Amino acid sequence: MKSLWSKTAQLPEREQLDADLRVQNVVIGAGMAGVLIGYLLQEKGQEVIILEAKEIASGQTKNTTAKITSQHGLIYNDLIKNVGLERAKGYAQANEAAIQLYKEIITKEGIACHFEELPSFLYSQKEEGMQKLKKEAIAAKALGIDAEYMRGDKIKDLPYGVMGAVKFGGQAQFHPLEFIQALASKLTIYEHSNVLEVDEHFVITDQHVVVADNIIFATHYPFPIVPGYYFLRQHQSRSYAVAIEGAGVPEKLDGMYYGIDRGALSFRHAMGKLIVGGGSHRTGKKDKMGGYCYLREQVKRYYPEAEENACWAAQDCMPHDGIPFIGRFSIQHDNWYVSTGFQKWGMTTAMVSAMIISDMIVGKENPYAHTFSPQRLLIRAGYQNFFVDVWESIVNLGKGIFVKKNQKCTHMGCALHWNEEEQSWDCPCHGSRFTKEGESIDNPAQTMLK
């Protein structure tokens, strides 16, 4: 299954790492976060290489819906309550700054990537959702975002009526692979150079060793179990998208749309097609409102004559407290940095990661570093999710004792669940996925099934 982006852009191949190296900075992972970190470091006069286990943008970047937005679902009212006004403001302003920096880079580099400025809308079809939206509009506005509540009858793009919406101004959308292709051409990137281990300043691939002053983990989900303990601080969630066209399907919308109700859909246009997203569920635990089947049922319901042009799925790390981990990997390693926990908003968060980490490496104070610090301790904000994740790990680690080796995750040994719809083995503990033949699809697992 190929995304609309993969079907409409082809990135040139890069060479494999063929020698031991000594460099200032090595970035592990050539997705949007890794490429942006590498680009900003290079712009600040730093030497940097990027190591990619497969191909550039072959992970989650090619499967995004590619919205560049500070609208991240119902988040700001909850952030203010759970982590305080200061940290919530840092989150909001960092993502607003990320949108602006995308504009600046696209203009500076002359990148043709279907970049388009549009408002983003949160919407609800239910009366109880209206009050949540009104609170979210007030919270977002208080944090400096151009946000306003709107009556549902003002929303005309959707195939059904809504009760209300929050409009976020100054947002954008683009073609992620066209953008990353332009930036990657300026960087030293080695493909098919799988990092197996990192020890102090040593990055050990399947064939060579890179010695670096600074090591940046931009691997979507960091693979070291300790230090950092990221497996205890987040889980993974899958979401699905289809691109449709034909009779009754609008080729262009006035904005981007994201529903807050259970089972709700998201919408954006791209290159004359409509992208419909939905069907989210925890990796390894699909319910009746999760997966391609549910999403396609909804598409058929609202666009009965539509033709499917592409379909794809993405996987996101969901931090317990709703804030990504960006900064120093752990207190034990001053030269390790991490970028993870993007919780379905990877395009803006990737840029936030690049801003923070590049500043930290060159010794510049970043105004948002405190908000996203991986060393934060926010028990109040995330303890419920923590206990859910611990329970899932206990149950599936226990099951892992009794299953065959080829049904046990190579990350920590949890029992895998067979995903009939996508024909994959999925780990409900930490989100690793494998093909039917045992090849690793999604990390943190680094090796294939035995």
N, C-alpha and C positions, 0 to 999 in steps of 0.2 A: 504494500500500500504506500503510495507516494503522495506527499502533500502537494498542494498547488504550487508552492515555492520550488520544490524539487523538480516539478514537471516543467517549470518555466525558466530555470537558471541552472547552468552547469559550471561548477567550479573546477579550475584546472588542477591537475594532480601535482603533489609535491613529493620530493624525494624522502626516503627513509633516512634516519640518522645513521651515518656510516662510520663514525669515529667518536672516540672519547673527546669531551670538550670541557673548557673552563670559561665560564661566562659570569657577568654580573647578576643577571636575573633569568630564571627559567620559569615559564608558565606551563603548568600541566593542564592541557585541555584547550582545544581550538574551537570552542563554541563562541557565542556572542560575548560572554564575559571574558574569556581568555584573550580573544582578539582585541577587545576594547582596552583591557589592562595592558596588553603588549603595546598597542598603539599609543596610549597616553604616556607610558613609561618611555617609549622611544622619543616622543615629542618633548619630553623633559630631559633629554640627553643621556638616557640610560641604554646600556647594551642589553638586549633581551632576545631570547629564543622561545619558541612555543613547541611543545611536544604533544602530539595527538595520536591516540591509540588506533584510530581508524582514519577518517578523512575530515577535513575542515567542515564544521557545522553539521556533522553526521549524527549528532545526538539530539538534544531537545530543540536546538535552534532551528532546525529545518521543519519542526513540527509545531511551532508557535502559531498563534493567530495574529501575531505581529502588531499589537496595539502598543503604542508608546504613550502611556497614560499614568497619571497619579490616581486615577479612579481604580481602586483595588477592591471592589465589593464593599460590603458594610464593614468598614474598618476603623474610621476615624473616631466615631463616637465611642467605640469600645476601647480604642487605644488611650483616649483621654482618661477614661474610667480606670483602666487596668495598669497603665504604665506612667500616667501623668502627662500634664500639658506640655512640658518641655520636650520629652522624648517623642510624643505624638507630633509636635511641631517639627522636630528634626526629621521625622519620617516623611511628612508631607512636603517640606521644603526641599529635601534631597531629591525626591522624585520629580518635583517641578523643575529643579535645576537640571536633572537628567534630560528632560524633554528639550530644554533650551540648548543643552550641549549637543544633542543629536542634530538640531537645526544648524548649529554653528559648524559642526564637522561636515555635514552634507554640503553646506554652502562653500566652505573652505576647500574641500577636496573635489567639488564638482561632481558629486555622486548622483547618478540617475537611478533611483530605487523606488519610484512610484510613491515618494513621500508626499503626504497630504495632511494638512492641518484640518481637524474636525473636532467638534465637541464629543464627549463621551457621556452616555446616559446610564444611570442605574434605574431600573424600573421594577414595579410590582403589579401583579394582577389582582392582588388581594387587599381588602380594606385594612387588615392588620399591618400590611406592609407599608401603608401610607405614613403611619406614625414613625416607623423606623426610618423611612426616607427623609421625613422632615427633620428628625434629629440628626441624621447624617449630613444633611445640607447645612445645618447650623454649625455642626462640629467642623466640617471641611472649611467653611468660610472663616471660622474663628482661627484656623490654622494657616490662613493666607491663600487658600485655593479659591479660584473663581468658580463658585458653586451656587446654584439656586434650585429651589424646589419648584416643580411645574405640575399643573393638573394633567391628568392622564389624557384628556381630550386634545391636548396639544401635540401628542405623539402620533404621527401619521405613517411612519415607516414600517411598523410591525404588522404582521398578519392577523393580529388580534388586538382587542382593546386593553388598556392598562388603567389602573386606578391613579397612579402618580409616578413621578420620576424626579431624579436629581440630575441636572445638567452641569457637567464639568467643562468649562471653556478652556481653550488653548491646548488641546490634546492633539494627537497625531497617529497616523498609521503608515506602514511602508511595506516594501518587499525585503524581508530580512536577508535573503541570500544575495540579492543584488548589492545590498549595502556591505555585507561582510566580504564579498568578493573584492570590492574596491579597497577596503582597508587591508585585507590579507595580502594583497599584492605588494604592500609596502613593508611586510614583516618577514622575518626568517621563521618558517614553520616547517617542522618535520612530521610527515604523516606516517602511519603504520609503525609508530615508535612507542610501544606500550610500556608505561612506567609500572614496574612491579613493586618497587620498594623505595622509600626515602629514608635516609639516615643522616641526620645533622645537615651537612652541606652536600651530601651525595644523592643524586637522583639516578637510580639504577633501572635501566630499561631491559628489555629482553635480550639486547645484544651489547649495549654500551653503557658508559657511565658519564654523567654530566656533573661537574662540580660547580656550584653557584653560590654567590653571596646571599641571594634571596630566592626562596622557592615559593611559588604561588599555586595553590590548589584551586583550579577553576574547572573541576571535573564533574560539576553538577552535584554529586554526592561525594564528599571526601572519603577515600578508601581506607586511610589509617583508622584502626579501631581505637587505639590509644597513642598519644594523648588526644585531647579534644572531646572524645566521647560523643560524637555527633549522632551516633546510632541511638542514643538515649534522649536526644533533644529534638527529633523530628521524625516524621514518617513520610511515605510517598503516596501521591494520589494521581490517578490517570484521568484524563479528559479527552474528548473526542471532537472531531470537526469534519464537516463535509462541505465541499464547494459545489453549488448547484447553479443551473442556468436553464433557460427555456421559458415556456409559456407561464405567465403569472409570477415570474421571479424578477424582482427589481434589479437592474444593473448597477444602480447607484443609490446610496442612502445619504441622509442628511447628517448622520453621525454614526458612532459605534454604540452598541447596546449590550447591557449585561443585566440579566434578571436575578433578583435576590430570593425568589421563592424556590422551594424544593422542586427539583426537576426542571427549573427554568432554562431558557435558551439564551445564547449570545449571538449577536449579528454584526457583521461588517461587510463592506463590498471590497472587491479586489479584481482589477482587470476585467470588468464587465460581468463578474460572477458574484454570487452571494455566498459568504461563508457563514454557516450555522454551526455553533458549538454547543456542547452539553454532554450529559451522560457521565458526569464525574463520579468517581468512587475510589475508595482506598485500594491501592494496588494489592491484588490477591484476594479481595473481598467484594465482588460485584453484587449489586442488588438489582431490583426490578427497574430502577430508574438509572441504571448505569450501562455504559457500553454502546457499541455501534447500533445494535438492534433498537434500543430505546430511541436514540437520536434519529435514526431513519424513520421510525414510526411517526415521530413528531414532524419531520420534514414532509412525509407523505400526507399527513393530516392537514398541514397548512399550505403546502405547495404540491397538490396532487399531480400536476403535469410536469413537474420539474425533472430534469435529467442530472444525474450525479456526475460531476467532472473529476472529482478527487475526494479521497477520504484519508484521514490520518489521525494519529493519537499522540498525545504528549504526556509526559510524566513530570510531576513537580514535587519538590521537597517542601513539606509543610511544618515549619517551626512551631513549637508549642505555644509561644507567646505572640505569634503573628508578626514577628520582625525577623528579617533575614540575618544571617551571620556573616559579617564582612569585617575583616581586619586580621589581627594576629591569630594564628591557628590555636595557640595555647600559651600559657605563661611560661612553659618549659622551652619554647623555641622562639627567640626574638626574630629569627630570620625566616620563619614560615608564615605564610598568609593564606587566608581562606575566603572563598566566596560561595555561599550555598544558602538554601532555604528560601528560594525565590517565590514560593507559594502562588504560582500561576501568573506571575507578573514579571517574567524574566527579562523583557526588553528594557524597561526602565531600571530594574534592579541591577542588570548587568552593567549599565552605565554608572549607577551609583557605586558599584563595586570598583569600577575602574577609577573613578574620581577619588575614592577613599584610599584604596591600596596604593595607587601611584603617588599620592601625596605623602603617605606614611613612609614609603621607601626613600623618597628624596628629602625627608625630614621636614616637610611642610605640614602645619597644623590644618586639619580638615574639620570644618564646622559640624559635619555629620558623623564623624567617627564614633563618638560616644553613643549615639543612638543605636548603631548597628554592631557595637562591640561584641564579639563572641564570648568575652569574659563576663558579660552581664549576668546577674542573678535575679530573675523575675519570677519568683515562685507564684505570686498571686495571679499573674497573667496566664500561666501555663500548666498549673499542677494537674488539672483535670485531664488534659491531653496527655500529660506525662504518664499518668496511671493507666490510661487506655493503651498507650504504646507499650508500657512495661508488661501489661497483661497479655497483649498479642505476642510479645516476644517470649514470655514464659510458656504460653500454650504451644506455640509453634516450635520452640526449641525442644520442648518435651516430645512433641510428635516426631521431631527430627531424629530422635534416638531410635525410633522403630521403623523408619522408612528406608528404602533402598538408597544406596549412595547416589544414584542418578536422579533421585527425587529430593535431594538435600542441597540447600543453597551453599555455594562455596565461599560465601562471605563469613557466616557465623554458624552454619549448620541447621538453620530452620527448615522445617518441612515445606516443600513447595506445593502450590495449588495449580492444577491444570486449568488453563484458560481456554475453553473450547472455542470461543468466538475469535480470539486472536491466535490460537494454536501456539501457545507459549506456556512455559512453566514460570509462575509468578510467586515471589516471596512476600507474604503479608507482614513480615517483621520489618524489613528495611527497604523493600521495593526492588530488589534485583530481579531481572527477568532473563529467561533463556529460551532459545528456540527448541523445537521438538528434538533436534539433533544434539542439543546441549551447548550450543554456542551462546556466549554472553551477549545480551541485547542492551540491558540497562544495568548501570552500576548501583551499589558499591562493589559487587562481585567483580573480580578481575580475571578469574580463570573460568574455563568452561566446565560443564558438568562431566563427571567421570563416567 
